[in-house]
């Protein structure tokens, strides 16, 4: 549907009330897959992390990943859910090339966690409570790559490639109860909810929540009902939305699209829809019901029955809510909302805080992680916490600068050496010979040589144009390989020409 055919957003709200339901799939960061010993790792060569179990070969039997179960319980506890004392897996039957067994092992009527809630912070400082229906365990599917189509989807493709490395990766699906009463803020609340979930899960350490890599994916369900009506409208489910902004855009688009269809006298089809990055959705397939999947208990797995002792032990590992931690940190550091948002988006908050705990100032820690190290992470196409440098090492570099042993320029070279695996900061500094030159006699010799080589510059300085000293300072810094203190060089240059 073209934008011109969509109903104006204000007109949507004048007639209809949106109802949302959010289903968020989260891949767990376990060492191995959910039911086999294959490595759980992103980015490996296609079909190299597979075995008879995750390929569904005859006679292969699954075994539950204990670490994945504990992660699922911790997620449930963090979402204020009841942890069920007895649950089991089921087979969810469907036939699709990305599912090698032709069924998915999931939890159906007996999930691990039920009846929770998450208090979601909104940008204006208010809180919106989203009630959680359930959080259940399952395995991920494989991944299909469609070649030959303009959109990258199966429609129009000439070839489809299947990679089963992801098949069997542990998933927790978090399903909200219907979100009503949001009105015009529905798209904003959808985004804020997924943002809060991402931050919470990252804080728990159960997932890297990389939406760009598919380790966190959101299905947004949207329906419209007439204002004042009790009965919900027919919903659509926009599948696998993979960015926070796209969650908001997808909800807003579906509200406008559905309203336009209803205003024209049409009916909404219950279906899945694909989200396109230019901001619109297109029809996928008619939405299946539970009966279509022919669920039945998984015969090869025992039920999950976590003890009270286990649940209470895991409850003790739940950290403070990330946004409450950030608010306290922000107040302590005295930084703006914008700076805080940038640090959060870069995944730098915990790293900066840890660097401060090791003795660095918050200003210096923010500068390193938010600028130079973010640049290095982008160049290497990794996240900040994947860089080969620790907060303690960054704090050690800051101390070397504070002690006057390194200039900022030399400190960057030291950090590059640490990233390259050359050792601890002081070791890199010594072995590369990067210590700041503090001997005035050595600096003065370099200044005399520079002034002699550029007499016209020397005359300008003597004539009162002190800004010309920059050229001499630059020459001295080059001669000393950046190891002189630039401020001290400038002082000595001006003194020499006075």
C-alpha positions, 0 to 999 in steps of 0.5 A: 500500500502506497503512503498516499493510501494510508490513513492519516495517523490522527484520523486513525486515533479519532476512530480506533484504539490500537491493541498490541502484542509483542513476541520477542525471540532471544537467542541465549549465549550458551556454549552449546546448542539447546539439545546437542553438543554443537557449538553455539557461535555466530558467523561460522562457515555454513553448515559446519556447526551441525550434528545428527541431533540438530539435523534431525537424523534418524535415531539421534536423541536430544538432551536438554542444555542445563545452562539454557534452562537456568538462563530461561529461569533467570529471564522469567524471574527478571520479568517478575514471572512465576516459575512453573514447578513442572513443564515439558517440551512439545513438538511443533510440527511444520514443514519448511526448508529452514527446519531440518526435523520438520518440527521444532522442539518448543514449549506449548501449554507448560512453559517455564515462566508465566504471568509476569510484567515489566515496568518500561521507562518512557522518554518523558520519565513515565513508566508503562507496565507491560504484562507478560503472558509467558516466557518459554524455551525452544530451539531456533531454526536454520537460516535461508538465503534467497538469491536472484530476487530484488528484495532478498526474499523467496519471491522472485528468487532463483536459488535458496541456500540453507545454513543449519548452523543456527538450527538448535540454538537455544531460544527464549520467546517472551510473549506479552499480554495484549497491550491496551490503552496506549493510544497515540503512544502505541508505537513509542511504547512498543519501541520502549518495551523492546528497548527495555527487554534488550537492556534487561537481557544484556544486563542478565548476561544471557544473550548478546541481544544483537538485533542486527545478527538476529540474536534478538528478533521481535514479532509485533502483533497489531489490531484495531478496535472501534473506540469503546468496543470490547472486542478486539479487531483481527490482528496481523503479525509483522515478523522478525523486525530487527531494529528498535526503530523498525519496531516503532515504524512497523506498529505505526504503519500497520495502524495506518494500513489497517485503518485505511482498509477498514475505512474503505469497507474492507476486512483485515486478514489474519496473517504474518507480514514482512517488514521492509526497511523503507518502512512498509509491510507486505503480506506473508502467509495466513496466520496459523493457529495452534491446531495447525501445528499439531502440538504433542508432547516431545517423547524424547525429553523428560519434563523440566521440574526446577527445584525451589532451591534452584529457583531461589539460588538463581533469584539471587543472581538477578541484578538491579534493573539497568535503567535504574543503574544508568540513572544513578550513574548518570547523576553521579557523572553529571552527564546529559540524557543525550550523552547517556543515550549515546553511551548506551547505544554504543554498549559502553555503559558497563565498560565505562563504569568498570573503568571508573571502578579501576581508578579512571575519571568518568570523563577519561573513561567515557572519552576512551570507550565512547570515541577511540575504542568505539572507532576500533570496534567499528573497524574490526566489526566487533562489539566494544566488549569483544575488543582485546582490552579490559576496563582495568587496562584502559584505566592503567592507560589513563593513569599513565597519562595522568602521571605524565608518562604518556601524551594522549597521542602516545596513549593511543599507540599504547592502546593499539599495542594492547589490542594487538596482544603486545602485553599490558599498557606499561609493558607496551609503552616501554617496549615501544619506547613511547615514554614522554620526553621530560628532559628540557635539554633534549627538547631545547636541542630539538627546538634550536634545530627547528628554529635554525631550519625555519628562521622566517618562523622564528622572526615572526614569533620574535615579532609577536606572532606567537601563533606561528609557534605552532609550526615549530612545535609541530617540527619538534614533536615530529623530531621527538616522535611525538614523545615530547610534551606539546605544552612544554615545547610551546613554552620553551619555543616562546621563551627561546624567541623572547 
